[in-house]
Amino acid sequence: MITAGPLTTTDLAATVRASIHGDVVTPDEPSFAAASFGVTGVTPELVVVAADAADVGRVAALAARAGRRVVAQITGRPAVVATEATILLVTRLLATVRVDAARRTATIGIGASWRQVLDAAEPFGLTALSAAADTEVAGAARTFAFAADRIRSFEVVTATGEHRLVGRDNPHFYALRHGETAPGLVVAMTLDLVPQPSLLTVAELTFAGADAEPVLAGWQRWAVRLPRTAVTGIAVGADGDTLVIRVALVGDAKRWDALLASLQRAVGVIPVHVAAGPATTAGVARGDAVADRLALAA
């Protein structure tokens, strides 16, 4: 009886190259250091730059048969830890975004940035909402649900290379939606888009030297009566002696003055500084200082 020995790195690299559309880099190649950038632990045996989701499945299947472990390097995520017999799977080329304007959905590859999603949706008058990075202000006004609530399905590649669509009727769906243990590598997700607000107005109101307690109490009473198209937050200024109230309103600009007037009556103090103005969804996503806290886009 003839028993085959373990697959060598050279043979493994040749097998993977013949099976995928992407690139394979071995430790003896000059580009290996750049390809494996961000990896801690031991040097991976191979680096595979997947060209598409099909490549991910083929690499997973080959690794399972060869007794290798696959570690994925995800765009925008921290460094990955490699161990012995590791194939590093780089997903940066899985950056596709497909918008279905009729269904108001976007299918997003794992390598895509949030900026790409916003840019792809914008020509259709649509946008995608991320979760709030700052819990002080929770989302793109209460008009819309959080991003996680808008996910329809995940495309997952299992450890054996199978492709599975995990929808809301799948028991793994809610674990994936909350970032818990996955049954494989998520290579894409489909989420609902929302119409771009015709107007988003944001403001910062600074109250200097005011007694914090009545301002806070008045703001709380005012905030609970806000319409669903508005969102607000409050913070202490850097000097420790000012309060900053932030407000955003989606919709009719005529309501803006009335909203701020009602806030001033509620807190009983005239703000020393008001910075307010309209901002488009795209403008906010590109880094407006106030709207960053509103988490319209990551």
C-alpha positions, 0 to 999 in steps of 0.5 A, spaced: 500 500 500 502 506 498 501 512 502 501 519 500 505 524 504 503 531 506 502 536 501 508 540 500 508 548 500 510 548 493 505 543 491 499 546 495 501 553 491 501 550 484 494 546 486 491 553 489 493 557 483 490 552 478 484 552 481 482 560 482 482 566 479 486 570 484 493 570 486 497 566 490 504 568 493 509 564 497 514 566 502 520 566 497 517 571 492 519 578 493 512 581 494 510 576 500 512 581 505 507 586 502 502 581 501 502 578 508 502 585 511 498 586 518 499 579 520 502 577 527 504 570 529 508 566 525 509 567 517 503 564 513 505 558 509 501 562 503 497 568 501 491 568 497 488 574 494 481 572 492 478 575 486 471 573 487 467 569 492 468 563 488 475 563 490 474 563 497 470 557 496 475 553 492 481 555 497 477 553 503 475 546 500 482 545 498 485 547 505 480 542 508 483 537 504 490 539 505 489 539 513 491 547 513 487 553 516 485 559 513 485 565 516 481 571 512 484 578 512 478 583 512 478 590 509 478 595 515 479 590 520 485 589 525 491 585 524 490 577 523 494 572 527 497 566 523 499 559 526 502 553 523 500 551 516 496 557 515 493 560 508 492 567 509 486 569 505 486 576 503 479 579 501 480 586 499 478 585 491 471 582 494 469 590 493 463 589 489 457 593 490 450 591 486 444 596 487 437 594 485 434 600 485 427 597 484 427 593 490 431 598 494 437 593 496 444 593 495 449 587 495 455 588 498 462 584 497 466 583 504 472 587 501 467 594 500 468 600 504 462 604 506 464 609 502 463 605 496 456 603 498 454 610 499 457 612 492 453 606 489 446 608 492 447 615 491 445 616 483 438 612 485 436 617 490 438 612 495 443 611 501 445 606 506 445 607 514 450 605 518 450 603 526 451 609 530 459 609 532 457 614 538 451 612 542 450 619 544 446 620 538 443 614 535 443 614 528 440 618 522 434 620 526 429 616 528 426 616 521 430 610 519 432 603 523 439 601 524 443 598 519 443 591 522 435 591 522 436 592 515 440 586 513 436 581 509 441 576 508 448 574 508 452 570 503 457 565 507 462 560 505 463 554 510 470 551 512 469 546 507 468 551 501 460 550 501 456 557 499 450 558 503 445 564 503 443 565 510 436 569 510 432 571 516 429 564 517 436 561 518 438 560 525 445 563 524 442 569 521 441 573 528 448 571 530 451 573 524 447 580 524 450 581 531 457 579 530 457 573 533 460 566 531 459 565 524 458 558 520 464 560 516 466 566 512 461 572 510 463 574 503 457 578 502 451 581 505 444 584 502 441 590 506 435 595 505 437 602 502 432 608 504 431 614 500 436 620 501 433 625 505 431 631 501 434 635 507 438 634 513 439 640 518 444 639 523 446 644 529 450 645 535 448 649 541 453 651 546 451 654 553 457 657 557 457 658 564 450 655 565 447 651 571 447 644 568 442 641 572 436 646 569 439 645 562 439 638 562 432 637 565 429 642 560 433 638 555 430 631 557 423 634 557 424 637 550 427 631 547 422 626 549 417 630 545 421 630 539 418 627 532 421 621 529 424 625 524 429 628 529 435 626 533 439 629 539 444 629 544 448 633 549 455 633 551 460 637 556 464 641 552 472 640 553 473 646 558 468 643 563 464 649 563 460 649 557 454 644 555 453 642 547 446 640 545 447 637 538 440 636 534 439 633 527 432 634 523 430 630 517 425 634 512 422 641 512 427 646 513 421 651 516 420 646 522 427 648 524 426 655 527 420 652 531 424 646 533 430 651 536 425 656 539 422 650 543 429 648 545 431 654 548 424 655 552 425 648 555 432 650 557 431 657 559 437 659 557 440 663 551 445 659 547 452 663 546 453 660 540 449 656 534 452 653 529 447 650 524 446 649 517 443 644 511 447 638 510 446 632 504 447 625 506 453 625 502 456 631 505 455 628 512 458 621 510 464 625 508 466 627 515 462 633 517 464 634 524 457 634 527 454 629 523 459 624 524 456 624 531 449 622 528 452 616 524 449 617 518 455 613 515 461 609 517 
